[in-house]
Amino acid sequence: MSTQRFSTGKYFHWQDTTYEVKRLLPEGKLRIENVLTGDVIVIDISTLIEALFAGDLRFAVDGQDDHTRVEERYMTLTDYPEHLVAVARYRLQVIQPLLEMKAEGNCSAFQQVL
């Protein structure tokens, strides 16, 4: 049995997903975030404790975080939700002129923008 706690910033692996505890809420609830998708849910801590005792939940150990292994499985854009792909494409479109400036060797202009 782990001596870990459900405290802010802790990572745990549950239901084939790695989550981070984002905030402790009143009435025995937690706000947790899916580290891959960024989806945030509010859940009763008792649900997570039951999963921990049943062996369905495990904490990530420092230096061996499960979320890095989970992220390695997602190798193409088709593995990500459409809304995250759209955000990534938009961000690339916004920074594309800066990337082109650096590639052309116009570093002084690039540094001025930053």
Secondary structure as a PSIPRED ss2 file (coil, helix, strand):
# PSIPRED VFORMAT (PSIPRED V4.0)

   1 M C   1.000  0.000  0.000
   2 S C   1.000  0.000  0.000
   3 T C   1.000  0.000  0.000
   4 Q C   1.000  0.000  0.000
   5 R C   1.000  0.000  0.000
   6 F C   1.000  0.000  0.000
   7 S C   1.000  0.000  0.000
   8 T C   1.000  0.000  0.000
   9 G C   1.000  0.000  0.000
  10 K C   1.000  0.000  0.000
  11 Y E   0.000  0.000  1.000
  12 F E   0.000  0.000  1.000
  13 H E   0.000  0.000  1.000
  14 W E   0.000  0.000  1.000
  15 Q C   1.000  0.000  0.000
  16 D C   1.000  0.000  0.000
  17 T E   0.000  0.000  1.000
  18 T E   0.000  0.000  1.000
  19 Y E   0.000  0.000  1.000
  20 E E   0.000  0.000  1.000
  21 V E   0.000  0.000  1.000
  22 K E   0.000  0.000  1.000
  23 R E   0.000  0.000  1.000
  24 L E   0.000  0.000  1.000
  25 L E   0.000  0.000  1.000
  26 P C   1.000  0.000  0.000
  27 E C   1.000  0.000  0.000
  28 G C   1.000  0.000  0.000
  29 K E   0.000  0.000  1.000
  30 L E   0.000  0.000  1.000
  31 R E   0.000  0.000  1.000
  32 I E   0.000  0.000  1.000
  33 E E   0.000  0.000  1.000
  34 N E   0.000  0.000  1.000
  35 V C   1.000  0.000  0.000
  36 L C   1.000  0.000  0.000
  37 T C   1.000  0.000  0.000
  38 G C   1.000  0.000  0.000
  39 D C   1.000  0.000  0.000
  40 V E   0.000  0.000  1.000
  41 I E   0.000  0.000  1.000
  42 V E   0.000  0.000  1.000
  43 I E   0.000  0.000  1.000
  44 D E   0.000  0.000  1.000
  45 I H   0.000  1.000  0.000
  46 S H   0.000  1.000  0.000
  47 T H   0.000  1.000  0.000
  48 L H   0.000  1.000  0.000
  49 I H   0.000  1.000  0.000
  50 E H   0.000  1.000  0.000
  51 A H   0.000  1.000  0.000
  52 L H   0.000  1.000  0.000
  53 F H   0.000  1.000  0.000
  54 A H   0.000  1.000  0.000
  55 G C   1.000  0.000  0.000
  56 D C   1.000  0.000  0.000
  57 L E   0.000  0.000  1.000
  58 R E   0.000  0.000  1.000
  59 F E   0.000  0.000  1.000
  60 A C   1.000  0.000  0.000
  61 V E   0.000  0.000  1.000
  62 D C   1.000  0.000  0.000
  63 G C   1.000  0.000  0.000
  64 Q E   0.000  0.000  1.000
  65 D C   1.000  0.000  0.000
  66 D H   0.000  1.000  0.000
  67 H H   0.000  1.000  0.000
  68 T H   0.000  1.000  0.000
  69 R H   0.000  1.000  0.000
  70 V H   0.000  1.000  0.000
  71 E H   0.000  1.000  0.000
  72 E H   0.000  1.000  0.000
  73 R C   1.000  0.000  0.000
  74 Y C   1.000  0.000  0.000
  75 M C   1.000  0.000  0.000
  76 T C   1.000  0.000  0.000
  77 L H   0.000  1.000  0.000
  78 T H   0.000  1.000  0.000
  79 D H   0.000  1.000  0.000
  80 Y C   1.000  0.000  0.000
  81 P C   1.000  0.000  0.000
  82 E H   0.000  1.000  0.000
  83 H H   0.000  1.000  0.000
  84 L H   0.000  1.000  0.000
  85 V H   0.000  1.000  0.000
  86 A H   0.000  1.000  0.000
  87 V H   0.000  1.000  0.000
  88 A H   0.000  1.000  0.000
  89 R H   0.000  1.000  0.000
  90 Y H   0.000  1.000  0.000
  91 R H   0.000  1.000  0.000
  92 L H   0.000  1.000  0.000
  93 Q H   0.000  1.000  0.000
  94 V H   0.000  1.000  0.000
  95 I H   0.000  1.000  0.000
  96 Q H   0.000  1.000  0.000
  97 P H   0.000  1.000  0.000
  98 L H   0.000  1.000  0.000
  99 L H   0.000  1.000  0.000
 100 E H   0.000  1.000  0.000
 101 M H   0.000  1.000  0.000
 102 K H   0.000  1.000  0.000
 103 A H   0.000  1.000  0.000
 104 E C   1.000  0.000  0.000
 105 G C   1.000  0.000  0.000
 106 N C   1.000  0.000  0.000
 107 C H   0.000  1.000  0.000
 108 S H   0.000  1.000  0.000
 109 A H   0.000  1.000  0.000
 110 F H   0.000  1.000  0.000
 111 Q H   0.000  1.000  0.000
 112 Q H   0.000  1.000  0.000
 113 V H   0.000  1.000  0.000
 114 L C   1.000  0.000  0.000
